[in-house]
Amino acid sequence: MLDMDSRLPYSCTLEEYLDGTFNMQFADEDKKKYAPVFRVVKAATYVQTFYSDRMHMKQDGSWMATPPFYSCITTSNMKKNKKGHLSNLDDYIDMSKKGKLGEICTMEKLRSKFG
């Protein structure tokens, strides 16, 4: 497992990552509201469909950090999003979007599928 925002060692198992990253100790009535969900996308699908113009890395027109040296991720089917940018990052983040963008899994489903 590799998560650039995690402080866990690389590499670790899925179990170690989930146990070390997600605190599941919250009140029963809040479990459904705050329980993590995951988008599982086949690598080939991701490479064919994901694109981003890096506008999520800018604030007030300025870079929040130095952008990567390599070109933006592009595909042949790019179209502008609601904000007018060439990016479908928000579609991957929005967990109500299903279908071609992979499978939405609960923690339990993810563990049973890959654990």
N, C-alpha and C positions, 0 to 999 in steps of 0.2 A: 504494500500500500504506500502511495506517495501523496502527501498533502502538503503543499508548500506553506500552508498557514499553521500546520500542526508543529508542535515541539517534540513529537514522538520521534524515535530513531528511525532512520531509513535502513533497511526495510523492516516492516513489521507485518504481522498477519492481519487479516481483516478483523478477527476477534480482538486482538490487541488494540487496533485502531479504534474500533467502535467503543470498547470499554474505556479507553484512555481519552476519548474525545467527547463523548456524549454523556452528560450527567442525567441519569434517568430517575433521580431521587426527588420527584416533585409530587405535589398533592394529587390524589386520585382524580378529582374533578378537573384538574388541569391537564391530565395526561394527553387526551386527544388534541387539545388546543396547541400544546407545545411539543408534542412528540415529533421527532425528526422524520422526514421522508427523503427518499433518494431517487434520483433519476438514473436509471441504468441504460446506457446506450452502447450498442455494439460499436467497436472501434471503426469498422468500415463505414457504418452509417454516420458516425460522428465526423469522420474525415470528409465524407461526401456532402454533408449538410450544414455543418457549422461554419459561420463566417462572422468576422468582427472588424470594424474599422477603428477600434480602440477609443471611441469617444467616451466610453465609461471610465477611461483613465484621465479624463480632463475635467477640470473644474473652472468655471468662469473663463473658458477658452485657453487655459494654461495647463500644461502637464502636471499632474500631482506627483509624478516620479518620472525618471528618465524612461522613455519607452524602449522596448526591446529593439535590438539592432536589425532584426530580420523583418521582412515584409509582413503586412497584415495578412490574416488568414482569409482567403477568398475561395469562392466556389462559382460554378457556372450559373447557379440559380439565385443569385443575390437579388434582393429587393429592399427598398428603404422601409424602415420600421415607422411606427407612429411618431417618433421624434425626428424623423427625416434622416436617420443615419443608416449606413449599410451594415447592419448587425442584426443577428437573431439571438443574441445572448439572452435577452429578456424572455424569449420563448423557452429557452432551456431552464431558466430560473423559475418561471411560472409553473408551479406544480399542478395547475388545473389543465395544462396543455398535455395531451396524451397522443397516442398514435405513432406517427413516424419519428417522433423525438424520443423514443425509447419507452421503457416501462417504469412506472412510478411504484416504488416499493416502500413499505414500512420497515422499521428496524427488524422486526421479526421475520418478515418475508426475505429481506436481504440476507439475514443470518442463515435462514433455511436454504436459500438458493445457492449461496457461495461459501457458507461457513463449514 
